[in-house]
Amino acid sequence: MLDSLAQLAFPLQALVATLLTWALTALGACVVFLIRRPNQNVMDAMLGLAGGVMVAAAFWSLLSPAIDMAQALGMVPWLTVFVGFLGGGILLFFSDRLFTKLQEKRALLQQDRPRAGRKRCAMLVFSITLHNIPEGMAIGVAFGSLAYGLEGSTAAGAWMLALGIGLQNLPEGMAVSLPLRREGYSPRQSFFYGQLSGVVEPIAAVLGALLVLKIQVCLPFLLAFAAGAMIYVVVEELIPESQTNENKDWMALFTLVGFSVMMVLDVALG
């Protein structure tokens, strides 16, 4: 089977690899089917867990590779990640305000109260999806580099990168689907949006493989941009909401657990 895959064009290899990462995202999102009657304490703990996963992913999956990549490409690492990180956070800041105004307007027309949970869920799905775009591009660049014979490019390295990102996507699928379940979405809806956040990876991978030399220059900025968006969601929505629970010390512990699990996956598979 591996020999057959090696015969494919490099963009097709990138597509196959990221279909695997998408499948692992969906596998992580499947956890919502194991929770029949959501308990508020459990759901708050999962919210804290999701926050920890996203903070760890923001550094080890996004910022750290962005710094190394910027340095390798002859860019100014600190400036690249500074502009990208703040840009991602500012985008989510304005998106947050726009979503709130639209929700208030809709609630006024329907004579109903705006739902904070809906905004939180939309921001969560958006930030994880945004984070998956540069990851998919990174896989595409790894496969596309094989065609150009760039230094350090190997088929084994490209597949290991895809495997590492795929395994990291397991807790990320959970990080999307569980908070959605907490807000009252059905298991099927929660799973659908959880796996949907990974759909962009195959698309971005093919794009990265086709435009490897141009995309490579943009990747450090895009990685830092996604990190800023993720941190904004964690600080603005996930951790504050989990801390409304009366057992806030336990919720904080689950945040540490989520961070630790993602850190171990990133470092071990890095």
N, C-alpha and C positions, 0 to 999 in steps of 0.2 A: 504493500500500500504506500509506504514512504517513497519507494522508487517511482510509483505512478504520480504522486504529488510533485516530485522533483522534476517531472517532465512538463508540468504545467507552466504557463507564462507566469512571470513573477507577480503581476497584479492578481492573477487567479489564486496563486498560493497565498497571497495576503488576504484575499477574500475568504478562503477556506479556514485560515488560521483565526480570523476574527469572527467567523461563524461559531467557532469553538468558544471564544471569549463571550460571545452573546449567549450561547447555550449555558455557560456557567453563571452568567448574570441571572438567567431565568431560573436556574437551579436554586440559587440563593433566594430568589423571590418566592419560591414554592413553599417556604416556611410558613406562610400565612394559612396554608391549608391544614397545618398541624395545630392551629389555634382555633378551637371550636367556639369557646365563649371567652372573648377578650376580657381580661381582668385589668382594671385601671392601673393597679400597681405594676403589673407586668408590662402593659403598654407604655407607661412612663419610663420604665427601666429600659425598654427597647428604644425609646426616643433618646435616652442618654447614651445607650450603646451606639446608636447611629451617629450621634455627635462625635463620639470618640473615634469611630471608624473614619469619619470624614476629615477630622483634624490630622490623623496619622497619614491618610492618603494625600492630603494637601501638601504635606512636606515630603514624604518619601517617594510618592508616585509622581509628584508634579514639580515642587520647588527645587528639590535636590537635583533631579535630572536636568531641570532647566538651567541651573547654574553650571553644571558640568558641560552641557551641550553648548551653552553660550561661550564658555571659555574655549572649547574645542573649535568653534567656528570663528574665533577671533573677535567676538563681540565683547562689550563691557558687561560682565556677568551681573554685578550689583545693580546697574542701571536697567538692564533688561528685565530682571525679575521685579525690580521696584515698580517700573512703569506697568508691567503686565499685571502684577498682583493688585495694585491700586485700581487699575482699569477694570479688572473683574469685580472687585468690591463695589466700585462706583456704579457699574452697570446694574448690579443687584440692588443697590440702594435706590436708584431711580425706578427700576422695575417694581420694587416693593411699594414705592409711593404711588406709582401709576396704577398698580393692581388694587391698592387700597381705595383710591378715588373711584375707579371703575366699579368696585364692589359696593361702595357706599351709594353710588348713583343708581346701581341696579336695585339695591335694597330699598332705596327711597321710592323708586317706581313701583316696586312690588309690595311696598309697605311692610317690609320685613327687616330683620336685623342682619347686618353683615356677619358672615361666618369667618372668624379668624383662622380656623382650621383649614379652610379651603385655600386661603392665601398661603399658609405655611406649606401645604402639600404641593401647591403649584411651584413655589420657590425651590422646594426640595427636589422635585423631579427635574426642574430646569437646571439646577446646579450640577446634579449628578450627570445629566445628559451632556451638559457643556464640558464636564470633566472627561467624559468618554471620547470626545472628538479628538483632542490632541493625542490621547493614548492610542486610538485607532490609527491616527496619522503616523505615530512613532513606529507601529508595527508595519505599516505600509512602506515607510522610508527604509526600514530594516530589510525588507524583501526587495524593494526597488533598487537599493544600493548594490545588490548582487549583480544586477545588469551592468552597472557602471564600474564594477571592480574596485569600489572605494575601500580604503584601508580599514582593516578590522571587520569587514563584512563577511559573514559566513552564514550558510543556510542553517546550521545548527544553532547559531546565535540568534537568528531571526525567529526560529521556532521556540527557543527557550524564552525569548522575550514575550511571545504570544502566550505561552503557557503560564508565565509568571503573572502577566496582566489578567489572564483568565481566572487564575486562582484568587487574585485580589478582588475580582468582580463578584465572587461568592458573597462576602459580607456586604458589598455595596448593593447587591440585589435586595438583601435583607434590609439595608438601611433605607431603601425607598419603600418597599412593600409594607413593612411593619408600622411605620408612622401613618401610612394611609389607612391601614386596618384600624389603627387607634382612633382615627377621625371618623370612623363609621362606614368606611367603604367596605363593600362585600369582599370576601376572599378572592373571587374572580377578578373584580376590578383592581384590587390591590396588586395581585399577581400581574395583571395586564400592564399596569403602569410601571411596575417594578422591572419587568423584562424589557419594556419599551425603551427604558433609559439606555439599554445596551445596543439598540438597533443601529445607532449612529456609528458604532465602531467599524462594521464591515464597509459602510459607505466611505468613511474617512480613510480607511486603510487602502482601498482601491485608489482613491484620490492621491494619497501620499505616495503610493507605488508608481503612479503615472507621472507625478510631478515632483519626484524625489528631490531634485536639486533645488527647486524653488521653495518647496514646503519645508525643507530642512532648515532654511534660514529663519522661517517664521516659527518653528516649533518651540524654541525656548520662551518666546513671548506668549504663545498660546497656552503652554503648560502653566506659566505663572498666572496668566489671566484666569484660567479655570480654578487655580488654587485660591485666588482672591474671592471668587464667587462662592466657593464652598465654605470658606471661613466666615464669610458674611452670614450665610444661612445658619451656620452652627451657632454663632454668637447672637444673632438676632432672634432666632426662632427655636432651635432644637434644645439647647442647654437651658435657656430661661424657662421654657415650657416644662421640661422634665423636673425643674427645681420647684415647681408649684406643688409637687407632691409633698405630703407631710413627712414622708421618709426621705427627705432630700439627701441625707448622707449616703443612703443606699443607691440613690439615683446617680450620685457623683461616682460611686464605686463602679457602677456599670459603664459610665463614661470612660473610666480608666481601663476597664476590661476591653471595651471596644477599641480603644487606642492601642492597647498592648497587642491584641490579636492582629490588627492591621499592620502594626510595626513589625511584628515577627514575620508575617507573610512577605512584606516588602523587603526587609533586610535579608531574610533567608533565600528569597527568590531573586534578589536584585542582581 
